[in-house]
Amino acid sequence: MSCERAFITVLGRYVWAMVNSYYAVLREEEYFPDAVYIVSEERYRFRAQKGKRAFEILNQGYDVDCEVKVIVVEDVDFVSAGKRITEIINNLDSSEIALDITPGRKPLVTAALVPAIKQDLEHIYYLEVTDLKNMARPYLEIPLSKQTLWDFSKEVTR
């Protein structure tokens, strides 16, 4: 698939973590992708569909015209998840690829980071929320002073 920018995220237990991180990337980084991939373990398939709808709403609000695809992998299978994420990255003819590890559980984050490092992705995002009592709320309902959007690909090179 040919696009200028792609965004890949890995869904874990909490849809809000995924949605809020994407919202932060749109708002703070002005990173507007041409393609979005939500990688979810089988057990969170239903949550991934809810997250997809939320991404579509955010895209409308930021005038981002892209398809949001959900990719389902087996539960706790590092190897096949890593292969699938590598396949997604390799099939993207993108000048910029961002990976968001915020919402992912360890198996998917690990599976995603290996190809991300090998492919030297432009962005590896993580939204840190220091007060977890408000984490199941929309991004702008959590005090911004309690949130930090990290781009590890930039932080590591400093």
Disulfide bonds with the S-S distance in Angstrom:
none
